[in-house]
Amino acid sequence: MTQEVTFARPELYTSGRHVLDCTEYLICSSIQSSGLPFHWLFSDSWGFHYRSLRDISALAPSESPPFWTNLERLYGMRRIEHEGRTLEALAEEVVIGRGSTIVLTGDIWHIPWSTICYRETHNNHDILITGYNPSLRELFVVDFVPEHAGWVAFDVIDAFFSGGIHLNGRTYAFEITAPSLRAEEETLIRQLGMARTKMDAAVSGLERMYADLALEQDCTGLIEAWWDPMRPIVAYRESFLEFVLFMQHRALPGALVLAQAGTADTLANLASKWFSLRNNLKKLQMKGAVSPQHILSRLAQIIQLEKQALADLTELLGHLSAKEATP
């Protein structure tokens, strides 16, 4: 493609602050541009696994992120990976030759539209290339975090692409195959059933964590062990809220049950409580010794909201199953 192709920013019902990273924004935009909703990617987003006070995670050790699992299972989309290729070869073969788009991984240090990171911070970042003009030596770039769409000099993107962190000097890019989606009520029940199983495990794990924490005298040393894992824990709850709001907006089966139960409000409050707990950990750490009581009171509120979300989803699945069984 020698002409610019601009993908619209994905339309979210939540603020999107924790829902999508730079790569996921690009993929959701691609799905949206094909005329399909991308929100089914979040239809079983949940997770909390507890093994000990020093070992918590959003996903089980062998579990794949639901976003990528659903991308293939529900949308039939596959990643075609390109490692060690030059930018020129990919632009000629993929963008010009096949008229396709390609995601590049590189170092955000080289991105001039990133006012915070440009020549300040080295970090991996993904951008989407949707056009290439070989005569002008320009690439059309789409980015959402930070937001940018326009023609950029080839040399700028080549420097970005060649400098990916932790890639050991090798380049990495990927294409995504075209999406298709056949979401029926059976799909909804299956996805929500998986979400319910994850919620049940989360409640069990949180109760064990609460009981173990109550036996501690000081938990200052635990904060570093919790800080990184709590980020995706927050993200998965806000992602599932995004799907519930999508259900209500599209009037999917069972949406009225969730609306009457106030499930969206429960999930929004829950995501906020998790976010607040995570942020408060660092504040407590800076003050010195951290008493478990500071965390237990917040954790108790989270457990109650997690139980309410589980109860709401259990009620919804009962409603959908009864409806499906009715001749």
HELIX and SHEET records of a PDB file:
HELIX    1   1 CYS A   22  SER A   33  1                                  12    
HELIX    2   2 HIS A   39  PHE A   42  5                                   4    
HELIX    3   3 PRO A   66  ARG A   73  1                                   8    
HELIX    4   4 LEU A   87  LEU A   90  1                                   4    
HELIX    5   5 ALA A   91  GLY A   97  3                                   7    
HELIX    6   6 ILE A  108  HIS A  110  5                                   3    
HELIX    7   7 PHE A  154  SER A  162  1                                   9    
HELIX    8   8 GLU A  185  LEU A  213  1                                  29    
HELIX    9   9 THR A  220  LEU A  222  5                                   3    
HELIX   10  10 ILE A  223  ARG A  250  1                                  28    
HELIX   11  11 ALA A  255  ALA A  261  1                                   7    
HELIX   12  12 THR A  263  MET A  286  1                                  24    
HELIX   13  13 PRO A  292  ALA A  325  1                                  34    
SHEET    1   A 2 HIS A  49  SER A  52  0                                        
SHEET    2   A 2 ASP A  55  SER A  57 -1                                        
SHEET    1   B 6 ARG A  79  GLU A  83  0                                        
SHEET    2   B 6 TYR A 172  ILE A 176 -1                                        
SHEET    3   B 6 ILE A 102  ASP A 107 -1                                        
SHEET    4   B 6 ASN A 124  ASN A 133 -1                                        
SHEET    5   B 6 GLU A 138  PHE A 144 -1                                        
SHEET    6   B 6 GLU A 147  ALA A 153 -1                                        
END                                                                             
